[in-house]
Amino acid sequence: MKIAFFSTKSYDRESFDRFLSKSGHEITYFDSKLDKHTVHLAEGHGAVCSFVNDQIDAGILKKLDQLGIKLIALRCAGYNQVDLKAAEELGIPIVRVPAYSPEAVAEHAFALILTLSRKTHKAYNRVRENNFSLEGLTGINIHGKTVGVIGTGAIGRAFCRIAKGFGCKILAFDIFENDEMKDLGVEYLPLKEVLAKSHIISLHCPLTPETKHLINTETITYMQNGIALINTSRGALIETKSVIKALKKGKIGFLGIDVYEQEEHIFFKNLSEEIIQDEQIARLMTFPNVLITGHQAFLTKEALEQIASVTLSNITSFEKGESLTNEIKAS
Ligand code: NAD
């Protein structure tokens, strides 16, 4: 099948090219993001392959349908960027890579926790300047802390297994409880209680109308003073302006984010020569207790290989008329 591949980065090309010849598919790589200005590039292809910040709304879907696109293959797990109802009405199936490496994201969440709790980002810079002073580098132990996990799907579960290894007490909130987690010792509680009883909160639920701004001015009041908040899921789970207020007051003690509410204007680009216009991310970057990474939690060698092989096999299954195990439908 001819695939129009949007938002291409060098690491995508490397991993997909490795599996391409075996798959029998053909890829045209486009650096551009999929939007109303670039959608025409899909002409002459049968499928579109897109990533997290390619907006696949009703207008784009209609245009893709007119261009003869038969399938959209997301090379990611989250699908909040897709209008599933519009896709269903047009008869365009949407497939994704549901769990390419939950450990990659869970380990990154822990990397954020460990960096913030032991200030290794500061120590790295200090030592490079021959400053071996320990002043201001006092950290906190993770062992014995209570960790609240919101969403115990594939990534949340991998996160809980790591937290268990660190000797944490684990509380969780999910709309579905998981038996494997209960056997591990995870205690499911209502959201408010998880927020109130945890020292560290890590978000692993998808972005949906119900979870948008799950962390807001009101829910922050339930939390303990000095809470460590980690978000590797989707930016809009957090209402950024409320979190900035809570950081200023010291209510939030650490913030580690790999995703940001307005990230589509900023992430995945080199803006080092530009003036950042987004006031909220600029403010966040001024806090010494905030660590931001640019949506890289998925970015491991193992995850990229899995993404490429599952995406190409999703497309092969569609071409062969097989049932699409990784299809997502409007509920
Ligand atoms: P998953 O579908 O396996 O798990 C999601 C869990 O969230 C499920 O257990 C579900 O029941 C739960 N959930 C749904 N609605 C909820 C609600 N209202 N409240 C509480 N829990 C709710 O997904 P996953 O593979 O674990 O991925 C989780 C999210 O991580 C994805 O949706 C995606 O947004 C994000 N993600 C980020 C990166 C990254 O690089 N930063 C990479 C992959 C995925």
Boltz pocket constraint, residues with backbone or C-beta under 6 A from the ligand:
constraints:
  - pocket:
      binder: B
      contacts: [[A, 77], [A, 78], [A, 79], [A, 98], [A, 99], [A, 102], [A, 105], [A, 150], [A, 151], [A, 152], [A, 153], [A, 154], [A, 155], [A, 156], [A, 173], [A, 174], [A, 175], [A, 176], [A, 204], [A, 205], [A, 206], [A, 207], [A, 208], [A, 210], [A, 211], [A, 232], [A, 233], [A, 234], [A, 258], [A, 259], [A, 295], [A, 296], [A, 297], [A, 298], [A, 299]]
      max_distance: 6.0
